[in-house]
Amino acid sequence: MTGKPVVALIEVQADLEHAKIQYASWRTGGAAHVLEKYDETVGGIETNPERFPCKYGPIQRAILERSFYIAYFIQEPDRSVVLAVLDGRRSPVTIRGILGERVAAQKAGYRPAM
């Protein structure tokens, strides 16, 4: 078990806003539910990122419990970087495309939000 800090790309804020809107449209307290599940998931990634399976090459996934959303992240030597929080019902081709763009931006020196 090797814990390390977790940071997220700035795009993750927009992903979470989309999730909050979607859940608030049909569930009382839906926005708070999604944020709570995201925080729990990030806590799990921070504690032990190795427990989450790789999905697309080095990109790992962590399912937000009791939601449709999945947090995708990569591990760096000193931290884990959340690349996206996406609806798991989306097309795998679409998900792979979004993740590819964000990994490319990360490698190009794009700094994550802290």
C-alpha positions as CSV (number, residue, x, y, z in Angstrom):
1,M,0.0,0.0,0.0
2,T,1.6,3.2,-1.2
3,G,-0.4,6.4,-0.6
4,K,0.4,9.6,-2.5
5,P,-1.4,12.8,-3.1
6,V,-4.1,13.1,-5.7
7,V,-4.6,16.2,-8.0
8,A,-7.0,16.6,-10.8
9,L,-6.8,18.3,-14.2
10,I,-8.9,21.5,-14.5
11,E,-11.3,19.7,-16.9
12,V,-12.4,17.5,-14.0
13,Q,-14.3,20.5,-12.6
14,A,-16.4,20.6,-15.8
15,D,-16.9,16.8,-15.6
16,L,-18.2,17.1,-12.0
17,E,-20.5,20.0,-12.9
18,H,-22.0,17.8,-15.6
19,A,-22.5,15.0,-13.2
20,K,-24.0,17.3,-10.6
21,I,-26.5,18.6,-13.1
22,Q,-27.4,15.2,-14.3
23,Y,-28.0,13.8,-10.8
24,A,-29.8,16.9,-9.5
25,S,-32.3,16.5,-12.4
26,W,-33.7,13.3,-11.0
27,R,-32.5,12.8,-7.5
28,T,-33.1,15.0,-4.4
29,G,-29.6,16.0,-3.2
30,G,-28.1,14.5,-6.4
31,A,-25.4,17.1,-6.7
32,A,-24.2,16.6,-3.2
33,H,-24.3,12.8,-3.7
34,V,-22.0,12.9,-6.7
35,L,-19.5,15.2,-4.9
36,E,-19.6,12.9,-1.8
37,K,-18.9,9.8,-4.0
38,Y,-16.1,11.7,-5.8
39,D,-14.5,12.7,-2.5
40,E,-14.7,9.1,-1.2
41,T,-13.2,7.8,-4.5
42,V,-10.3,10.3,-4.4
43,G,-9.7,9.2,-0.8
44,G,-9.4,5.6,-1.9
45,I,-7.0,6.6,-4.8
46,E,-4.9,8.6,-2.3
47,T,-4.7,5.8,0.2
48,N,-3.9,2.9,-2.2
49,P,-3.9,3.7,-6.0
50,E,-2.6,0.2,-6.9
51,R,-5.9,-1.4,-5.9
52,F,-7.7,0.1,-8.9
53,P,-7.5,-1.8,-12.2
54,C,-5.9,-0.4,-15.4
55,K,-8.5,0.2,-18.1
56,Y,-6.7,1.9,-21.0
57,G,-3.0,1.2,-20.9
58,P,-1.6,2.9,-17.8
59,I,-4.9,4.7,-17.1
60,Q,-6.7,3.3,-14.1
61,R,-10.3,3.6,-13.3
62,A,-12.1,4.0,-10.0
63,I,-15.9,3.6,-10.0
64,L,-17.8,6.2,-7.9
65,E,-19.9,3.9,-5.8
66,R,-23.7,4.0,-6.3
67,S,-23.4,6.3,-9.4
68,F,-22.9,6.0,-13.1
69,Y,-19.6,7.8,-13.0
70,I,-16.0,6.6,-13.2
71,A,-12.8,8.5,-12.2
72,Y,-9.9,7.8,-14.6
73,F,-6.4,8.5,-13.3
74,I,-2.8,7.9,-14.0
75,Q,0.0,7.5,-11.5
76,E,3.1,9.6,-11.5
77,P,6.1,8.9,-9.2
78,D,5.0,11.4,-6.6
79,R,1.2,11.7,-7.1
80,S,-1.9,10.4,-8.9
81,V,-3.6,12.7,-11.5
82,V,-7.3,12.4,-12.1
83,L,-7.8,12.9,-15.8
84,A,-11.6,12.7,-16.1
85,V,-14.8,11.8,-14.3
86,L,-17.1,10.4,-17.0
87,D,-20.4,8.7,-17.2
88,G,-19.5,5.0,-17.5
89,R,-22.4,4.4,-19.9
90,R,-20.7,6.4,-22.6
91,S,-19.2,4.7,-25.6
92,P,-15.8,3.2,-24.9
93,V,-14.5,4.9,-28.1
94,T,-15.7,8.3,-26.8
95,I,-14.1,7.7,-23.4
96,R,-10.8,6.6,-24.9
97,G,-10.8,9.7,-27.1
98,I,-11.3,12.0,-24.2
99,L,-8.7,10.3,-22.1
100,G,-6.2,10.4,-25.0
101,E,-6.6,14.1,-25.4
102,R,-6.1,14.7,-21.7
103,V,-3.1,12.4,-21.4
104,A,-1.5,14.3,-24.4
105,A,-2.2,17.6,-22.6
106,Q,-0.7,16.3,-19.4
107,K,2.5,15.0,-21.2
108,A,2.8,18.4,-22.9
109,G,3.3,20.0,-19.6
110,Y,-0.3,21.1,-18.8
111,R,-0.4,21.6,-15.1
112,P,-3.2,20.0,-13.0
113,A,-5.3,22.0,-10.7
114,M,-4.3,21.5,-7.1
